[in-house]
Amino acid sequence: MTDITASLELIKRGADELLIEADLVEKLKSGRPLRVKAGFDPTAPDLHLGHTVLINKLRHFQELGHQVLFL
């Protein structure tokens, strides 16, 4: 995993609010990969390009070496 500060900056990029940043920093310092989960209903009529914001953020987590579960 890259430097903690660089990782945190990439995670925060484009985010409006980050809840409990101190907990995230501690988890990043542990050196263990995070498990990030996100789910979408592919049959939902409201699935649209706006969801790519979250998908791109998941890609950032993958680039940092974390495990992404796409449900």
C-alpha angles and dihedrals in degrees: 000000000000127000113308094236093051091047092050092049092052091048092048094046109113093003118131094201136005115205118215097356091179091062091050091050091051091050091049090049091054089071093224117124115253121235108227119190131194130167136196131182103234090198094054114114091220098061103123145153091280087075089068088080090068092040090054090049089052088053089054090055090050091050088055091055099258126136115252121199113197109196 
